[in-house]
Amino acid sequence: MKDRRLIVYIIDDDEAMRDSLQQLLDSRGFRAETYSQASDFLDQFNQQMAGCILADIHMPGLSGLELQSRLNELGSSIPIVVMTGNADVPSAIRAMKHGALDFIEKPIETESLLSAVGTGLAKREAELNSKNSTSNASARIAELTPRERDVLTRLIGGQPNKIIAHELGISPRTVENHRAHLMLKMNVNSIAELVHLAMAAGVTAASAVKT
């Protein structure tokens, strides 16, 4: 089942093309929104949009390439699939070099379109899930006690329990207890996963104390 939060944003000045693409995507279980101008899309764009863009390269006003440039300037990573007619492959290749996910030539072949859109949506969903995971990890880390954070920064540095215990002046058993609490609070099943999430959230390793 398709995730109904994910939207294909169709941007094309050709009304018949917009309607045709929307009907096709709707019939295959995707959700689509249409725009006749790239500027209209930019007016309501935000970085949390879950989906991908299907945009014509050549449009009056803001072209598909200019739209891509504007989104790049905004630091957006929303996937873009560009559509081009008149065998204008050079423009499509230029779009690919600037980060477009794929390009499709008109007249559009259904399976090529669905494949490109499916890839774009999957990529965006994975990215947003990763960002949400990191954000959640940061929130959980903020709730750690100072001692739990001390243990965490040393785990990231690869220090064994005995060394952590020595540096913090606690018993190895207490370190084990802190590790268990950390994994519970961070909602992870292994130390490797705990370390990965902590580093992704910006936690840095503590330097080992030299003796």
Buried (B, 14 or more C-beta within 10 A) or exposed (E): EEEEEBBBBBBBBBEEBBEBBBEBBEEBEBBBBBBBBBBBBBEEBEEEBBBBBBBBBBBEEBBBBBBBBBBEEEEBBBBBBBBBBEEBEEBBEBBBEEBBBBBBBBEBEEEBBBBBBBBBBBBBBEBBEEBEBBEBBBEBBEEBEEBBBBBBBBBBBEBEBEBBBBBBEBEBEBBBBBBEBBBEBBEBEEEEEBBBBBEBBEBEBBEEEEE
